[in-house]
C-alpha cells in the first residue's frame, strides 16, 4: 500500500509512513498482516464509513477542490453545509434489540482515522469488531463542539457520544441519510454493517501486530499526509 490519497486514513491506521520512501521500505522489509474489512450491505470498506454531516461533506466536496486544498477542502465545505444541517433520528439494531438516538454524526469504523484525524481509538482492524460512534445532541452546535473536542484532544462525555463495538448490526435513519464509505458516498440508509474477518492481506511495518492504535499514530509521522 502506498499513501497517495488526500488524507491517507487507512495508511495511518496501519502505521505505514506517509512519505513514499518509508512506505516502499515497508513493502520491502515489512511483514504480511491479515486485516479485517468492514462491510456495508454486500460491499467492502477498508477504514471507515459515516452517516450524517461527514457523508454530506464528502458528497459535496469537488475533486478539483481537494486537489488544490487537500484536507482543507473538507473543512471549507463543512463550514458551508453546517449552516443548514439538522439532526436525524438514528435507529440501531443489534441482535434483534433496537435502540434509537437523535444524532448528527454516525461513524462506522474498522480503522481509527477519518479525514486523516484519529477519531476512534477503540477501532482496530484486527479484532473482528466494528466500532459505531454516534454523536448525540439536541442542536447542531453539538456538532461544532465535537469538532472542537477532536481538535483539542478533549474526551467526550457519555451524554455526547454513544459507542458500540459489535460484529454485526443494522442502521436506519429518519429522514433517510447518505452513507459515505471510505470517503465516497455510495448508498443511503438503511444499511447492514458487518465484519469480513482477515479478508485483506498486505504488507505492514515490522511489529504492527503488537502495536495499539495510539502507538501506530506516532509511526505515521514520516512526512506530510
Secondary structure, DSSP 4 states (H G I P E B T S, - for coil): ----SSS-HHHHHTT--SSHHHHHHHHHH-EEEEEEEEEETTEEESSEEEEEHHHHHHHHS-HHHHHHHTTHHHHHHHHHHHTT---EEEEEEETTEEEEEEEEEEEEESSSEETTEE--TT--TTSS-EEEEEEE-SSTHHHHHHHHHHHHTPPPPTTTEEEEEESEEEEEEES--EEEETTEEEEESSEEEEEEEEEEEEEE-TTGGG--HHHHHHHT-SS--
